[in-house]
Amino acid sequence: MGNIIRFPLSRDSNPLQPVLNKSNAPLEQEFSDAYVISPQEDEAFMDLILEWPCYEGFERTTSLTELFELYYDDELSLSQDCALEFMFHMHDPESTFDIGNALYTWDKEDREFFMLSINMHAELIDKVKQDEL
């Protein structure tokens, strides 16, 4: 997959984007201007992440910006961190994802959801390859 969302490497730096003017812009505006390509993709990403069992009970009105803040402030559970890092990696292969740690951290439901995600991605790739022929 191509880079759909340009995820930051850290809260303060993103080599894929120019340095932000940090004058008096609120943090939310900085995040949304720098890292999200469109509101529709922001919403689609949140819909996908909220499908993960480890995000069950997570506030459905949370924005992607707020999710980034929770992630960088280390306020998500380890399972949620792993799911988010997997999603980062699926959208940007250069984003690191520790599959061993994720499989160890996730419970059975999250591992099954991960396998479902991988299978769906593989089926999509097969379809794209077939359409290319």
N, C-alpha and C positions, 0 to 999 in steps of 0.2 A: 504494500500500500504506500501511497505517497504521503507526504507530510500534510495531514489535514489540519492539525492544530499544532502550532509551534509552541511546545511546552518549554518553560524556563528550566535551566539547569539549577538555578537557585533563585531565591527571591530577589537578590540584588543584581544578578547578571544574566544575560541571555545573548550569546554571541550571534544568534540569528537575527537580532533586532538592534537598531541603533539605540544608543543610550537615551533614556527618557529624560525630559526636562522635569526635574523633581521639584520645581518651584513650590506652589501651594496646591498642586493637584492631589485629591484624596487618593489613598492607596487603591481603592476599588477601581478608580478611573485608570490608574497606572497599569494595573493588572489587565483590565479589559482591553485597553488600547494596545498593550504590548503583546498579549499572548493569545487572544481569541480572534479568529479570522472573521467570524460572523456570529450574530446572536443565534441564528438557527443551528449552527454547529455547536455552539455553547450548550444550547438546550439538548441537542441530540447526544452530546457527550454525557451530560448529566443524566439523561434517561438511561443510557447504557450503564453507567457506573452504579446507578440506583437499583439495577437489576441484580447485582451481586448479592448473595445471601448475607455477606458481612455488612452490607449497608442497610439491611432490614431495620426499620425503625429510625433510620436517619431522616432528618427533617427534609421533606420533599420540596420545600421552598428555598433550599440552599442554592446559591448561585455557584457557578464555576469559580468565580473570584473568591468567594467565601471558602470553597473547598480547597483552593490553592493555599489560602491563608491558614486553614486548619492543618494542611499537610506540612507546610514550612514551619509552622509553630509547633509541630510534633504533637498535635492534639487528636490525631486519628489512631485507631487501634492498629496493631501490626498487620492484621489481616486486611484492613482497609488500605493501609500503605501499600501492601503488595498488589492489591487489585488495581489501585491507581497507577502504580509503576508499570504493571502489565499493560494497562490502557495507554500510558505514555509510550511504551515500547512499540505497541501495535501501530501507533500513528507516526512514530519516528524511531526507526531501527537503531539510531545512534544513542537513544535513551536507554540507560542500563536497566536490566531486569534480572534479578537473581531468582531463577526458577527453582533452584534447590531450596532456598530459604522460603520462597512462597509456598511450595508444596509442604514443607515442614510446618509452616505457620498456619496455613488454612485448615479449617475443619473439613469434614467429608463433603458437606454441601458446597463449599467454595471450590474444592478440588473438582467436584463434578461439574460445576458451572464453568470452571476454567477449561475442562476437557470439551464441554459443549461449545464454548467459544472457539477453541482451536479447530474443532471439527467443522463448525460453520464457516470459519475463515478458509479452511482447506477446500470445502465445497465451492465457495465463491471463487477461489483461485482456479479450480477445475473448470468452472463455468466460463471464466474469462479466457482461459487457454483454449477451450472448445470453440468459443466465439471467434477467436483469432484465426482458427483454421479455416 
